[in-house]
Amino acid sequence: MHLMKKHIQNLKGISILIVLLAIGCKSNSQQANTPTLPAKVINESEISWKSSFEEALAEAKSRGELLFVECYSPTCQYCLALEPFFKEPEVAKKYNSNFINFKLNVTEAEQVKYLNERNIWLPSFPMFLYFDGDGNLVHQASADPNIASINGNADAALDPKTRASSFAKRFEDGERSIKFLGDYASFTRVIKDTTAGIAAANALFEVFPKDELGSEGSWELTKKAVDNLDNGFAQYWFNHVDEAAAYEKAEGHADNQNNILGGILQKTLYGPRGKEYDTNELKKIRLYMARIKASQYADNTLWEFETKANIREGNLPQALAVGNKMINTFKGNGSAYVYITRVFTDNFPDNSYVKSAKTWLVSALPTITQDNVRAEYYYELARLNQKDGESEKAKLNAKTAVDLATKIGTKLEKFNTLYESIK
């Protein structure tokens, strides 16, 4: 019995030894497969830039550091103003010690694709972006041409408690300083988080001193943080365009206020809120477009919103009047005629528009030469025939649409569905 116990103990010892050896082998194997990077040589005279985004990201991951990307345009004067500071020893040491660095030229499509792949939008530049080794954006900031601003951005990016990836939690926890809300709203624009952006910008307006709404600081916050027409800052500046114009002119950007406010209009119209605007709100938008010298674009921009708003409000004759007006505006543009017809067929509650829409399409056909547009033309014509009880014509036109769609190799699902639905 004693010998048996001793034998078992020996076996246990052997088993433990085998396990330890296995662990040791695994550890040694992992170490052998891990590439050893040379020690970083810190250039203290200027920031060292990698030649490609992929190379920079790979090294950032290998070293466990952040990737710093300066997004710039070679014709941007403000971007050029930063260049001397990248050669300041204090800046060079900070960035070369803590980051892998890459300059991204926003005029080069091959470089911009890295932002598009990550669903990143640049509302302005220069823009500083900081990524982790997996390519996730963890911080974003604009920069002023001075050491304090550039290195301050680096310090914020390095601290998990202050970097932009912490903003949502800080907002949820109730942080409401003007600087924080401005930074958070700006970050939401870059990552295209419309809902969070509206909430942050609205909170910013709530805490901003109302007796300072006409200040340059208010205008700068509007440019940085606001993307929604319903925001209080936007409402103020659309009613005080001349004041904004004065600030832009003083900075050497005459008429840039029209671009800024026009961008707010566009993002609002084509965001979730735009689908809800009623006819009175759309009239106000026409007024705002006039104030930023964009009246000539109002019809082309607003006709679809006005058509749908009139339909929702039961103003069917007015909706049809908008359609007829746009047919005249786009005279000779068959593709536009097809699209206008589609909007009416998709949204009109009865068939009272069908006669007018058929007239639109009849005049469109001679101007259409591309097979993809012709396929859509016959598809829309078949839908009108179907609504008008013309089954035979509907079947014939739907078949023509299917044949054209097959010819050009486009998706056939909607064409086949229409054809099969006609009895």
Secondary structure, 3 states (H helix, E strand, C coil): CHHHHHHHHHHHHHHHHHHHHHHHHHHHHHHHHCCCCCCCCCCCCCCCECCCHHHHHHHHHHHCCEEEEEEECCCCHHHHHHHHHHHCHHHHHHHHHHEEEEEEECCCHHHHHHHHHCCCCCCCCCEEEEECCCCCEEEEECCCCCHHHHHHHHHHHHCCCCCHHHHHHHHHCCCCCHHHHHHHHHHHHHCCCHHHHHHHHHHHHHHCCHHHCCCHHHHHHHHHHCCCCCCHHHHHHHCCHHHHHHHHHHCCCCCHHHHHHHHHHHHHHCCHHHHHCCHHHHHHHHHHHHHCCCHHHHHHHHHHHHHHHHHHCCCHHHHHHHHHHHHHHCCCCHHHHHHHHHHHHHHCCCCCCHHHHHHHHHHHHHHCCCHHHHHHHHHHHHHHHHHCCCHHHHHHHHHHHHHHHHHHCCCCHHHHHHHHHCC
